[in-house]
Every structure is written in structure tokens, then in C-alpha cells.
Amino acid sequence: MSPARRSPRRLALLGATGSIGRQVCDLVERNPERFRLHALIAGHDQAALDAAGRRHPGAHRLLAHPAVAEAVQDPDVDLVIVAAMGAAALAPTLAALEAGKDVAIATKEVLVMAGELVRERMRRHGTRLLPIDSEHSAIWQCLWGEQRESIGRLILTGSGGPFLRRPVDSLAAATVEEALAHPRWKMGPKITIDSATMMNKGLEIIEAHFLFDVEYDRIQVLVHPQSVVHSMVEFRDGSVKAQLGIPDMHLPIAVALSYPERIEAVVAPPDLAAIGRLDFEALDPGRFPAVALARDAGRRGGTATAVLNAANEEAVALFLEGRIGFNRVVGLVEAALSSMPGFGGHALEEVLSADAWARRHVRELASADRRASAGKLPA
Ligand SMILES: NC(=O)c1ccc[n+]([C@@H]2O[C@H](COP(=O)([O-])OP(=O)(O)OC[C@H]3O[C@@H](n4cnc5c(N)ncnc54)[C@H](OP(=O)(O)O)[C@@H]3O)[C@@H](O)[C@H]2O)c1
């Protein structure tokens, strides 16, 4: 059957006003025969939500409140898209999976925080996660038609962000503006700071572990400044498959939304002759300690990754508020991981309490820093 004769896939979109959410809305507008927005859900920005709603008049509009679970579970929804910022996306993702919905997921924090729980819900309800993150979309595409046993390693590429070449001893003085100036991708502020610390790549290692069920030791990171090779899979026979494309999130979003079909002309293909060269280099662990920190948290398992995620969300928020320096972002995450009380299990209550503990702990450490630097620390 041709896609034009099939009824449009009905979408519930969490994070409708954000960077990913707006690109989902573009794709829906460009492909009305394929997609229809059934619900637009955002966090706080009513004006932006209303603006999106005017372009999709049939869609229900909701700001974050208890009815979000109902909206993603609506029988009229075929696919839920999760692109809300951070840990707030966990409950709606679980609600969608419990209602038997497939979820196209951009929000890596959900898997970092509660990957085991999400996988358990998928198994129990026979649902799937379709990756939107460009690296995971690339790996997913490289794996189509392959057998799990054939996988050797997953290779996640990363541009290295704005601080790839900056002298390491000047990073402590990096400003918010400098950290937000990503050389290749235009994204929301939290993921842009994660790209500057390369915690983003650390979170992606954990995301890849849960999406593709590959051990941490077999997930590598390679710096690739041009952001054209979005990631690769190395197979046991020595073959390597890569997925290439210009750095534009419309493409991985379209792959997830239209799977298993492909949409015509989502973006222009990369002009390799004009690009000329593709460079790769090993990650410098001294410059980017966040990657090893995240991998270690993944290996520790239990609630260590929930602590990693929550501590990082809080530390990034503090940096964006101008209350801590750039190097302290990863420093606070490390401090939280090294003093967390226990690793706990995978139950929702344990994940939520680890998340709450880490947020509190990071705020307390940052306040202590400020008191110390103001010379008011009690002797
Ligand atoms: N941007 C990219 O290119 C990119 C690429 C790969 C992966 N991702 C991942 O995609 C996710 C979203 O990133 P982004 O860059 O699109 O972020 P963003 O531009 O900051 O947008 C965040 C969205 O989340 C919404 N939101 C916040 N709190 C919410 C809540 N409690 N309930 C429902 N919605 C809520 C915001 O709504 P309000 O504006 O109303 O607060 C906004 O629509 C992140 O996990 C990121 O890592 C993004």
C-alpha cells in the first residue's frame, strides 16, 4: 500500500516547544499525508505551546500536569514522541509503554536514569523504543538486517564541542556564552552544555547500552569534528558500517517517525567532495573526564546512573544560572557519585529517591563552595 493511501500516524509529542519538538512539528507540516499531531505537550511556555497549536489546530494542548499520562495513553495515539527536557520525561515514557505504545525517544536522560525499568516495561508490554538521538539512530540503521551476535563494538562519534582545542587550563574560566556556542549543532541549552563537557557522550554510552543491549566495554567514543559520520558499528568479521548525513536532526527524527519506511528528501545528502575530508581522533580523557565517569556509573549499575543524571542536570542548571564555574559541573557530578549512600536497585521508588538525593547533594555542595569562597565557612 502506498503511504499516501494509509491514514496518517497519530502522534503525541512531549516537549513540543523545544528544539526537537519544533523540528517534529516541521516534519508533520511537510508530510500531512503521513503524520498528524494528536497532542502537543510542553513544560511551562504557554505562549510557545499556543503558537505550535495554531499551526496544528486539531491537536490537544497540555502543559505538564497529571493529564499528561492520559494524553500519551489515549487510544487515538499511534506513536508517542519523547523530547521533553531531562528527568521530567520519565513518568510519561513509562505511562506510554504501559499503555502498549511505541515511543520515539530523544530524551536520553530517561534511559540513563532508569534504563532497566524502561526495558522491563518494554518486555512486559511488548513495546519498542525508536531512537531519535543522531548517534543511536545511526547505530540502529547500521544494525538493520544484522544479527546481534555479529556485533563487535559500537562506536559513538562526537564533534568534541566548542572546547576541543581550547587549552585545558583555561577551561575553568569558560563562560556560559562560550559553552553554548556549539560548532555544529543548534540544540537546547542543557544538551549544549553536556556537549561542551562531553557528558553528552557519557550519557550516550549508557543510552546505547540500554537501547542495544551491548556491554559497556564494547561501546567506544571517537572524536569526529565534522559531525558527518553519526556513529558506526564494528562487526566481528572486521567490517565497519557507518551512517552519514549532514548535521540536521530532521533526519533522525524522520527515520524514527516513519520507520520502517523512509521519507523523500528530508535533508540534502552530504556533498562529500565539497566536505573533502573526514577526521577522527581518540578522546582525550584528561580534557573530558565526564566520559569515563559516566561509563563507570554504568558499570556500577543500580541507581548510580540515576545519581549521575540528576547530579548532572542540577550542575548544568547551576552553571547556566552563573552560580558555578565550568569545571565544577563535572566536579559536582563526581563528588555526588563518590559519596552516594548505596547503589540500590531498579524499582521506581529507588530511582526517584536516588534522583532527589543527588539533586539535594549537588545544591548543598554548591552552596558550601559559595560560602567557602566568600570566606564564611565555619572553622
Ligand atoms: N536538540 C537536539 O538537537 C537534540 C539532539 C539529540 C537529543 N536531544 C535530546 O532531546 C531532549 C530535548 O532536547 P531539546 O534540545 O529539544 O530541549 P529544549 O529545546 O530545552 O526543549 C525542552 C522541551 O521540554 C519541555 N519540558 C520541560 N519540562 C517539561 C515537563 N515537565 N513536561 C513536559 N515537557 C517539558 C519544554 O517545554 P517548555 O519550553 O514549555 O518549558 C520544551 O518543550 C533532551 O533530552 C536532549 O538530550 C536533543
The ligand as an SDF file (V2000), in Angstrom:
LIG
                    3D

 48 52  0  0  0  0  0  0  0  0999 V2000
   18.1710   19.3900   20.4220 N   0  0  0  0  0  0  0  0  0  0  0  0
   18.7890   18.4030   19.8250 C   0  0  0  0  0  0  0  0  0  0  0  0
   19.3130   18.5490   18.7030 O   0  0  0  0  0  0  0  0  0  0  0  0
   18.8710   17.0430   20.4940 C   0  0  0  0  0  0  0  0  0  0  0  0
   19.5990   16.0170   19.8610 C   0  0  0  0  0  0  0  0  0  0  0  0
   19.6120   14.7560   20.4560 C   0  0  0  0  0  0  0  0  0  0  0  0
   18.9340   14.5280   21.6400 C   0  0  0  0  0  0  0  0  0  0  0  0
   18.2540   15.5550   22.2250 N   0  0  0  0  0  0  0  0  0  0  0  0
   17.5580   15.2960   23.4980 C   0  0  0  0  0  0  0  0  0  0  0  0
   16.2010   15.6880   23.3680 O   0  0  0  0  0  0  0  0  0  0  0  0
   15.7080   16.2140   24.6180 C   0  0  0  0  0  0  0  0  0  0  0  0
   15.1390   17.5880   24.3680 C   0  0  0  0  0  0  0  0  0  0  0  0
   16.2030   18.4380   23.9360 O   0  0  0  0  0  0  0  0  0  0  0  0
   15.9390   19.8660   23.3110 P   0  0  0  0  0  0  0  0  0  0  0  0
   17.2640   20.3460   22.8620 O   0  0  0  0  0  0  0  0  0  0  0  0
   14.7920   19.7950   22.3310 O   0  0  0  0  0  0  0  0  0  0  0  0
   15.4870   20.6710   24.6240 O   0  0  0  0  0  0  0  0  0  0  0  0
   14.8200   22.1280   24.7560 P   0  0  0  0  0  0  0  0  0  0  0  0
   14.9440   22.8710   23.4850 O   0  0  0  0  0  0  0  0  0  0  0  0
   15.3660   22.7150   26.0020 O   0  0  0  0  0  0  0  0  0  0  0  0
   13.2700   21.7780   24.9600 O   0  0  0  0  0  0  0  0  0  0  0  0
   12.8130   21.1080   26.0950 C   0  0  0  0  0  0  0  0  0  0  0  0
   11.3410   20.8280   25.9530 C   0  0  0  0  0  0  0  0  0  0  0  0
   10.9100   20.1160   27.1300 O   0  0  0  0  0  0  0  0  0  0  0  0
    9.7260   20.7410   27.6070 C   0  0  0  0  0  0  0  0  0  0  0  0
    9.5470   20.4560   29.0300 N   0  0  0  0  0  0  0  0  0  0  0  0
   10.2690   20.9100   30.0800 C   0  0  0  0  0  0  0  0  0  0  0  0
    9.7690   20.4100   31.2370 N   0  0  0  0  0  0  0  0  0  0  0  0
    8.7140   19.6080   30.8900 C   0  0  0  0  0  0  0  0  0  0  0  0
    7.7870   18.8350   31.6060 C   0  0  0  0  0  0  0  0  0  0  0  0
    7.8300   18.7470   32.9450 N   0  0  0  0  0  0  0  0  0  0  0  0
    6.8240   18.1510   30.9120 N   0  0  0  0  0  0  0  0  0  0  0  0
    6.7470   18.2360   29.5630 C   0  0  0  0  0  0  0  0  0  0  0  0
    7.6020   18.9700   28.8300 N   0  0  0  0  0  0  0  0  0  0  0  0
    8.5730   19.6410   29.4770 C   0  0  0  0  0  0  0  0  0  0  0  0
    9.9530   22.2180   27.3150 C   0  0  0  0  0  0  0  0  0  0  0  0
    8.7310   22.9280   27.4150 O   0  0  0  0  0  0  0  0  0  0  0  0
    8.7260   24.4850   27.9170 P   0  0  0  0  0  0  0  0  0  0  0  0
    9.5350   25.2500   26.9150 O   0  0  0  0  0  0  0  0  0  0  0  0
    7.2770   24.8240   27.9060 O   0  0  0  0  0  0  0  0  0  0  0  0
    9.3370   24.5130   29.2910 O   0  0  0  0  0  0  0  0  0  0  0  0
   10.4740   22.0980   25.8840 C   0  0  0  0  0  0  0  0  0  0  0  0
    9.3990   21.8560   25.0040 O   0  0  0  0  0  0  0  0  0  0  0  0
   16.9220   16.2180   25.5700 C   0  0  0  0  0  0  0  0  0  0  0  0
   16.8810   15.0780   26.3800 O   0  0  0  0  0  0  0  0  0  0  0  0
   18.1250   16.1300   24.6530 C   0  0  0  0  0  0  0  0  0  0  0  0
   19.2210   15.4510   25.2390 O   0  0  0  0  0  0  0  0  0  0  0  0
   18.2050   16.7940   21.6770 C   0  0  0  0  0  0  0  0  0  0  0  0
  1  2  1  0
  2  3  2  0
  2  4  1  0
  4  5  1  0
  4 48  2  0
  5  6  2  0
  6  7  1  0
  7  8  2  0
  8  9  1  0
  8 48  1  0
  9 10  1  0
  9 46  1  0
 10 11  1  0
 11 12  1  0
 11 44  1  0
 12 13  1  0
 13 14  1  0
 14 15  2  0
 14 16  1  0
 14 17  1  0
 17 18  1  0
 18 19  2  0
 18 20  1  0
 18 21  1  0
 21 22  1  0
 22 23  1  0
 23 24  1  0
 23 42  1  0
 24 25  1  0
 25 26  1  0
 25 36  1  0
 26 27  1  0
 26 35  1  0
 27 28  2  0
 28 29  1  0
 29 30  1  0
 29 35  2  0
 30 31  1  0
 30 32  2  0
 32 33  1  0
 33 34  2  0
 34 35  1  0
 36 37  1  0
 36 42  1  0
 37 38  1  0
 38 39  2  0
 38 40  1  0
 38 41  1  0
 42 43  1  0
 44 45  1  0
 44 46  1  0
 46 47  1  0
M  CHG  2   8   1  16  -1
M  END
$$$$
